[in-house]
Amino acid sequence: MSNEPGLVRDLMTEEVATLNWNDKLSIADDVMKLGRIRHMPVVDDDKCLVGILSQRDLLHGALSHALGFGQVAKQKVMATILVREVMGGSPTTIRPDAPLEQAAAAMVAEKIGCLPVLDEGRLVGILTEGDFVALHAKGT
């Protein structure tokens, strides 16, 4: 293997934006739009990983509560819904020293777009399908 990444730590994003499970969906929507983020780890008040909020969860949560309303009503409704009400719980995670092949296989098998990276229970990064696309685009 030349300069090819082989471990999760070689490809993961280390600076991870997180949401608190008590944040309003309106905050999550703003952060995800501004940062062009598709998946955000959700932590509890003790900073422990408790879930993942995806753009799909966000859209589903807002629409299920605001069906038939306009954009202003949707925003008002999103300000009343907590992240924990629509997030996906019990996220699949991976260690930074795991092989990339293991990460890719888990993402494909579980049909998920990201893996939070935990080291001794602490969130240290995130690995997304976009990371694999970028790796492939580099010709590695």
mmCIF file of the C-alpha atoms, coordinates in Angstrom:
data_MODEL
# 
_entry.id   MODEL 
# 
loop_
_atom_site.group_PDB 
_atom_site.id 
_atom_site.type_symbol 
_atom_site.label_atom_id 
_atom_site.label_alt_id 
_atom_site.label_comp_id 
_atom_site.label_asym_id 
_atom_site.label_entity_id 
_atom_site.label_seq_id 
_atom_site.pdbx_PDB_ins_code 
_atom_site.Cartn_x 
_atom_site.Cartn_y 
_atom_site.Cartn_z 
_atom_site.occupancy 
_atom_site.B_iso_or_equiv 
_atom_site.pdbx_formal_charge 
_atom_site.auth_seq_id 
_atom_site.auth_comp_id 
_atom_site.auth_asym_id 
_atom_site.auth_atom_id 
_atom_site.pdbx_PDB_model_num 
ATOM 1   C CA . MET A 1 1   ? 0.000   0.000  0.000  1.00 0.00 ? 1   MET A CA 1 
ATOM 2   C CA . SER A 1 2   ? 1.430   3.338  -1.026 1.00 0.00 ? 2   SER A CA 1 
ATOM 3   C CA . ASN A 1 3   ? -0.072  6.523  0.397  1.00 0.00 ? 3   ASN A CA 1 
ATOM 4   C CA . GLU A 1 4   ? -3.495  4.941  0.338  1.00 0.00 ? 4   GLU A CA 1 
ATOM 5   C CA . PRO A 1 5   ? -5.541  5.450  3.507  1.00 0.00 ? 5   PRO A CA 1 
ATOM 6   C CA . GLY A 1 6   ? -6.195  2.160  5.218  1.00 0.00 ? 6   GLY A CA 1 
ATOM 7   C CA . LEU A 1 7   ? -7.750  3.048  8.541  1.00 0.00 ? 7   LEU A CA 1 
ATOM 8   C CA . VAL A 1 8   ? -10.800 5.067  9.516  1.00 0.00 ? 8   VAL A CA 1 
ATOM 9   C CA . ARG A 1 9   ? -8.561  7.701  11.165 1.00 0.00 ? 9   ARG A CA 1 
ATOM 10  C CA . ASP A 1 10  ? -6.893  8.314  7.788  1.00 0.00 ? 10  ASP A CA 1 
ATOM 11  C CA . LEU A 1 11  ? -10.150 9.396  6.133  1.00 0.00 ? 11  LEU A CA 1 
ATOM 12  C CA . MET A 1 12  ? -12.508 10.589 8.879  1.00 0.00 ? 12  MET A CA 1 
ATOM 13  C CA . THR A 1 13  ? -13.360 14.219 9.558  1.00 0.00 ? 13  THR A CA 1 
ATOM 14  C CA . GLU A 1 14  ? -12.051 15.133 13.000 1.00 0.00 ? 14  GLU A CA 1 
ATOM 15  C CA . GLU A 1 15  ? -13.886 18.408 13.565 1.00 0.00 ? 15  GLU A CA 1 
ATOM 16  C CA . VAL A 1 16  ? -17.461 17.260 14.068 1.00 0.00 ? 16  VAL A CA 1 
ATOM 17  C CA . ALA A 1 17  ? -20.411 19.568 14.541 1.00 0.00 ? 17  ALA A CA 1 
ATOM 18  C CA . THR A 1 18  ? -22.867 18.053 17.010 1.00 0.00 ? 18  THR A CA 1 
ATOM 19  C CA . LEU A 1 19  ? -26.369 18.779 18.197 1.00 0.00 ? 19  LEU A CA 1 
ATOM 20  C CA . ASN A 1 20  ? -27.713 18.481 21.703 1.00 0.00 ? 20  ASN A CA 1 
ATOM 21  C CA . TRP A 1 21  ? -30.735 16.210 21.936 1.00 0.00 ? 21  TRP A CA 1 
ATOM 22  C CA . ASN A 1 22  ? -32.713 19.091 23.472 1.00 0.00 ? 22  ASN A CA 1 
ATOM 23  C CA . ASP A 1 23  ? -32.005 21.467 20.563 1.00 0.00 ? 23  ASP A CA 1 
ATOM 24  C CA . LYS A 1 24  ? -34.977 22.553 18.474 1.00 0.00 ? 24  LYS A CA 1 
ATOM 25  C CA . LEU A 1 25  ? -35.276 21.244 14.925 1.00 0.00 ? 25  LEU A CA 1 
ATOM 26  C CA . SER A 1 26  ? -35.139 24.834 13.694 1.00 0.00 ? 26  SER A CA 1 
ATOM 27  C CA . ILE A 1 27  ? -31.560 25.113 15.046 1.00 0.00 ? 27  ILE A CA 1 
ATOM 28  C CA . ALA A 1 28  ? -30.603 21.806 13.454 1.00 0.00 ? 28  ALA A CA 1 
ATOM 29  C CA . ASP A 1 29  ? -32.089 22.927 10.147 1.00 0.00 ? 29  ASP A CA 1 
ATOM 30  C CA . ASP A 1 30  ? -30.118 26.192 10.204 1.00 0.00 ? 30  ASP A CA 1 
ATOM 31  C CA . VAL A 1 31  ? -26.826 24.513 11.124 1.00 0.00 ? 31  VAL A CA 1 
ATOM 32  C CA . MET A 1 32  ? -27.227 21.775 8.530  1.00 0.00 ? 32  MET A CA 1 
ATOM 33  C CA . LYS A 1 33  ? -28.126 24.238 5.762  1.00 0.00 ? 33  LYS A CA 1 
ATOM 34  C CA . LEU A 1 34  ? -25.340 26.692 6.588  1.00 0.00 ? 34  LEU A CA 1 
ATOM 35  C CA . GLY A 1 35  ? -22.698 23.985 6.937  1.00 0.00 ? 35  GLY A CA 1 
ATOM 36  C CA . ARG A 1 36  ? -24.034 21.889 4.049  1.00 0.00 ? 36  ARG A CA 1 
ATOM 37  C CA . ILE A 1 37  ? -24.113 18.965 6.492  1.00 0.00 ? 37  ILE A CA 1 
ATOM 38  C CA . ARG A 1 38  ? -26.169 15.837 5.813  1.00 0.00 ? 38  ARG A CA 1 
ATOM 39  C CA . HIS A 1 39  ? -25.594 13.960 9.092  1.00 0.00 ? 39  HIS A CA 1 
ATOM 40  C CA . MET A 1 40  ? -25.008 15.284 12.594 1.00 0.00 ? 40  MET A CA 1 
ATOM 41  C CA . PRO A 1 41  ? -24.206 13.290 15.708 1.00 0.00 ? 41  PRO A CA 1 
ATOM 42  C CA . VAL A 1 42  ? -26.538 14.035 18.607 1.00 0.00 ? 42  VAL A CA 1 
ATOM 43  C CA . VAL A 1 43  ? -25.190 14.144 22.157 1.00 0.00 ? 43  VAL A CA 1 
ATOM 44  C CA . ASP A 1 44  ? -26.933 14.292 25.516 1.00 0.00 ? 44  ASP A CA 1 
ATOM 45  C CA . ASP A 1 45  ? -26.178 16.758 28.296 1.00 0.00 ? 45  ASP A CA 1 
ATOM 46  C CA . ASP A 1 46  ? -23.143 14.650 29.324 1.00 0.00 ? 46  ASP A CA 1 
ATOM 47  C CA . LYS A 1 47  ? -21.743 14.848 25.740 1.00 0.00 ? 47  LYS A CA 1 
ATOM 48  C CA . CYS A 1 48  ? -22.425 11.125 25.181 1.00 0.00 ? 48  CYS A CA 1 
ATOM 49  C CA . LEU A 1 49  ? -23.463 10.086 21.681 1.00 0.00 ? 49  LEU A CA 1 
ATOM 50  C CA . VAL A 1 50  ? -27.167 9.206  21.666 1.00 0.00 ? 50  VAL A CA 1 
ATOM 51  C CA . GLY A 1 51  ? -28.140 9.409  18.007 1.00 0.00 ? 51  GLY A CA 1 
ATOM 52  C CA . ILE A 1 52  ? -27.733 10.773 14.504 1.00 0.00 ? 52  ILE A CA 1 
ATOM 53  C CA . LEU A 1 53  ? -29.888 13.389 12.845 1.00 0.00 ? 53  LEU A CA 1 
ATOM 54  C CA . SER A 1 54  ? -29.934 13.203 9.066  1.00 0.00 ? 54  SER A CA 1 
ATOM 55  C CA . GLN A 1 55  ? -31.451 15.609 6.581  1.00 0.00 ? 55  GLN A CA 1 
ATOM 56  C CA . ARG A 1 56  ? -34.059 12.923 5.956  1.00 0.00 ? 56  ARG A CA 1 
ATOM 57  C CA . ASP A 1 57  ? -34.979 12.799 9.674  1.00 0.00 ? 57  ASP A CA 1 
ATOM 58  C CA . LEU A 1 58  ? -35.187 16.569 9.731  1.00 0.00 ? 58  LEU A CA 1 
ATOM 59  C CA . LEU A 1 59  ? -37.441 16.732 6.704  1.00 0.00 ? 59  LEU A CA 1 
ATOM 60  C CA . HIS A 1 60  ? -39.624 13.868 7.887  1.00 0.00 ? 60  HIS A CA 1 
ATOM 61  C CA . GLY A 1 61  ? -39.993 15.353 11.371 1.00 0.00 ? 61  GLY A CA 1 
ATOM 62  C CA . ALA A 1 62  ? -40.919 18.777 10.082 1.00 0.00 ? 62  ALA A CA 1 
ATOM 63  C CA . LEU A 1 63  ? -43.295 17.551 7.398  1.00 0.00 ? 63  LEU A CA 1 
ATOM 64  C CA . SER A 1 64  ? -45.104 15.075 9.608  1.00 0.00 ? 64  SER A CA 1 
ATOM 65  C CA . HIS A 1 65  ? -45.942 17.940 11.958 1.00 0.00 ? 65  HIS A CA 1 
ATOM 66  C CA . ALA A 1 66  ? -46.551 20.684 9.399  1.00 0.00 ? 66  ALA A CA 1 
ATOM 67  C CA . LEU A 1 67  ? -48.266 18.820 6.570  1.00 0.00 ? 67  LEU A CA 1 
ATOM 68  C CA . GLY A 1 68  ? -50.387 21.247 4.616  1.00 0.00 ? 68  GLY A CA 1 
ATOM 69  C CA . PHE A 1 69  ? -48.793 24.388 6.066  1.00 0.00 ? 69  PHE A CA 1 
ATOM 70  C CA . GLY A 1 70  ? -46.593 26.975 4.333  1.00 0.00 ? 70  GLY A CA 1 
ATOM 71  C CA . GLN A 1 71  ? -42.914 27.731 4.973  1.00 0.00 ? 71  GLN A CA 1 
ATOM 72  C CA . VAL A 1 72  ? -43.605 30.137 7.864  1.00 0.00 ? 72  VAL A CA 1 
ATOM 73  C CA . ALA A 1 73  ? -45.817 27.598 9.604  1.00 0.00 ? 73  ALA A CA 1 
ATOM 74  C CA . LYS A 1 74  ? -43.210 24.892 8.995  1.00 0.00 ? 74  LYS A CA 1 
ATOM 75  C CA . GLN A 1 75  ? -40.526 27.036 10.674 1.00 0.00 ? 75  GLN A CA 1 
ATOM 76  C CA . LYS A 1 76  ? -42.807 27.701 13.650 1.00 0.00 ? 76  LYS A CA 1 
ATOM 77  C CA . VAL A 1 77  ? -43.511 24.008 14.012 1.00 0.00 ? 77  VAL A CA 1 
ATOM 78  C CA . MET A 1 78  ? -39.797 23.143 13.752 1.00 0.00 ? 78  MET A CA 1 
ATOM 79  C CA . ALA A 1 79  ? -39.139 25.519 16.648 1.00 0.00 ? 79  ALA A CA 1 
ATOM 80  C CA . THR A 1 80  ? -41.399 23.371 18.822 1.00 0.00 ? 80  THR A CA 1 
ATOM 81  C CA . ILE A 1 81  ? -39.894 19.960 18.009 1.00 0.00 ? 81  ILE A CA 1 
ATOM 82  C CA . LEU A 1 82  ? -36.818 18.649 19.803 1.00 0.00 ? 82  LEU A CA 1 
ATOM 83  C CA . VAL A 1 83  ? -34.023 16.855 17.960 1.00 0.00 ? 83  VAL A CA 1 
ATOM 84  C CA . ARG A 1 84  ? -34.491 13.777 20.151 1.00 0.00 ? 84  ARG A CA 1 
ATOM 85  C CA . GLU A 1 85  ? -38.058 13.397 18.860 1.00 0.00 ? 85  GLU A CA 1 
ATOM 86  C CA . VAL A 1 86  ? -36.954 12.682 15.288 1.00 0.00 ? 86  VAL A CA 1 
ATOM 87  C CA . MET A 1 87  ? -33.297 11.563 15.452 1.00 0.00 ? 87  MET A CA 1 
ATOM 88  C CA . GLY A 1 88  ? -32.213 8.043  14.709 1.00 0.00 ? 88  GLY A CA 1 
ATOM 89  C CA . GLY A 1 89  ? -31.143 6.453  17.995 1.00 0.00 ? 89  GLY A CA 1 
ATOM 90  C CA . SER A 1 90  ? -28.541 3.778  18.726 1.00 0.00 ? 90  SER A CA 1 
ATOM 91  C CA . PRO A 1 91  ? -26.166 4.765  15.927 1.00 0.00 ? 91  PRO A CA 1 
ATOM 92  C CA . THR A 1 92  ? -23.697 2.295  14.508 1.00 0.00 ? 92  THR A CA 1 
ATOM 93  C CA . THR A 1 93  ? -20.206 3.499  15.381 1.00 0.00 ? 93  THR A CA 1 
ATOM 94  C CA . ILE A 1 94  ? -16.652 2.567  14.510 1.00 0.00 ? 94  ILE A CA 1 
ATOM 95  C CA . ARG A 1 95  ? -13.186 2.916  16.051 1.00 0.00 ? 95  ARG A CA 1 
ATOM 96  C CA . PRO A 1 96  ? -10.505 5.124  14.472 1.00 0.00 ? 96  PRO A CA 1 
ATOM 97  C CA . ASP A 1 97  ? -8.173  2.123  14.139 1.00 0.00 ? 97  ASP A CA 1 
ATOM 98  C CA . ALA A 1 98  ? -10.715 0.035  12.193 1.00 0.00 ? 98  ALA A CA 1 
ATOM 99  C CA . PRO A 1 99  ? -9.925  -0.760 8.547  1.00 0.00 ? 99  PRO A CA 1 
ATOM 100 C CA . LEU A 1 100 ? -11.742 1.352  5.950  1.00 0.00 ? 100 LEU A CA 1 
ATOM 101 C CA . GLU A 1 101 ? -13.053 -1.846 4.368  1.00 0.00 ? 101 GLU A CA 1 
ATOM 102 C CA . GLN A 1 102 ? -14.874 -2.662 7.620  1.00 0.00 ? 102 GLN A CA 1 
ATOM 103 C CA . ALA A 1 103 ? -16.391 0.832  7.721  1.00 0.00 ? 103 ALA A CA 1 
ATOM 104 C CA . ALA A 1 104 ? -17.530 0.658  4.104  1.00 0.00 ? 104 ALA A CA 1 
ATOM 105 C CA . ALA A 1 105 ? -19.031 -2.797 4.615  1.00 0.00 ? 105 ALA A CA 1 
ATOM 106 C CA . ALA A 1 106 ? -20.970 -1.609 7.684  1.00 0.00 ? 106 ALA A CA 1 
ATOM 107 C CA . MET A 1 107 ? -22.321 1.414  5.828  1.00 0.00 ? 107 MET A CA 1 
ATOM 108 C CA . VAL A 1 108 ? -23.440 -0.680 2.874  1.00 0.00 ? 108 VAL A CA 1 
ATOM 109 C CA . ALA A 1 109 ? -24.925 -3.479 5.001  1.00 0.00 ? 109 ALA A CA 1 
ATOM 110 C CA . GLU A 1 110 ? -26.876 -1.085 7.218  1.00 0.00 ? 110 GLU A CA 1 
ATOM 111 C CA . LYS A 1 111 ? -27.707 1.381  4.420  1.00 0.00 ? 111 LYS A CA 1 
ATOM 112 C CA . ILE A 1 112 ? -26.375 4.336  6.384  1.00 0.00 ? 112 ILE A CA 1 
ATOM 113 C CA . GLY A 1 113 ? -24.548 7.419  5.181  1.00 0.00 ? 113 GLY A CA 1 
ATOM 114 C CA . CYS A 1 114 ? -22.188 7.960  8.085  1.00 0.00 ? 114 CYS A CA 1 
ATOM 115 C CA . LEU A 1 115 ? -20.405 6.379  11.010 1.00 0.00 ? 115 LEU A CA 1 
ATOM 116 C CA . PRO A 1 116 ? -19.568 8.338  14.143 1.00 0.00 ? 116 PRO A CA 1 
ATOM 117 C CA . VAL A 1 117 ? -16.017 7.481  15.196 1.00 0.00 ? 117 VAL A CA 1 
ATOM 118 C CA . LEU A 1 118 ? -15.607 6.729  18.904 1.00 0.00 ? 118 LEU A CA 1 
ATOM 119 C CA . ASP A 1 119 ? -12.377 6.283  20.824 1.00 0.00 ? 119 ASP A CA 1 
ATOM 120 C CA . GLU A 1 120 ? -12.936 4.936  24.335 1.00 0.00 ? 120 GLU A CA 1 
ATOM 121 C CA . GLY A 1 121 ? -16.537 6.144  24.188 1.00 0.00 ? 121 GLY A CA 1 
ATOM 122 C CA . ARG A 1 122 ? -15.597 9.682  23.119 1.00 0.00 ? 122 ARG A CA 1 
ATOM 123 C CA . LEU A 1 123 ? -16.657 11.115 19.752 1.00 0.00 ? 123 LEU A CA 1 
ATOM 124 C CA . VAL A 1 124 ? -13.436 11.849 17.831 1.00 0.00 ? 124 VAL A CA 1 
ATOM 125 C CA . GLY A 1 125 ? -14.678 12.067 14.263 1.00 0.00 ? 125 GLY A CA 1 
ATOM 126 C CA . ILE A 1 126 ? -17.190 11.107 11.627 1.00 0.00 ? 126 ILE A CA 1 
ATOM 127 C CA . LEU A 1 127 ? -16.805 9.066  8.459  1.00 0.00 ? 127 LEU A CA 1 
ATOM 128 C CA . THR A 1 128 ? -19.305 9.722  5.679  1.00 0.00 ? 128 THR A CA 1 
ATOM 129 C CA . GLU A 1 129 ? -20.079 8.316  2.289  1.00 0.00 ? 129 GLU A CA 1 
ATOM 130 C CA . GLY A 1 130 ? -18.819 11.642 0.950  1.00 0.00 ? 130 GLY A CA 1 
ATOM 131 C CA . ASP A 1 131 ? -15.386 10.837 2.387  1.00 0.00 ? 131 ASP A CA 1 
ATOM 132 C CA . PHE A 1 132 ? -15.294 7.648  0.314  1.00 0.00 ? 132 PHE A CA 1 
ATOM 133 C CA . VAL A 1 133 ? -16.438 9.499  -2.804 1.00 0.00 ? 133 VAL A CA 1 
ATOM 134 C CA . ALA A 1 134 ? -13.714 12.124 -2.300 1.00 0.00 ? 134 ALA A CA 1 
ATOM 135 C CA . LEU A 1 135 ? -11.133 9.368  -1.842 1.00 0.00 ? 135 LEU A CA 1 
ATOM 136 C CA . HIS A 1 136 ? -12.212 7.709  -5.061 1.00 0.00 ? 136 HIS A CA 1 
ATOM 137 C CA . ALA A 1 137 ? -12.221 11.046 -6.917 1.00 0.00 ? 137 ALA A CA 1 
ATOM 138 C CA . LYS A 1 138 ? -8.567  11.541 -5.938 1.00 0.00 ? 138 LYS A CA 1 
ATOM 139 C CA . GLY A 1 139 ? -7.764  8.341  -7.786 1.00 0.00 ? 139 GLY A CA 1 
ATOM 140 C CA . THR A 1 140 ? -6.591  6.498  -4.681 1.00 0.00 ? 140 THR A CA 1 
# 
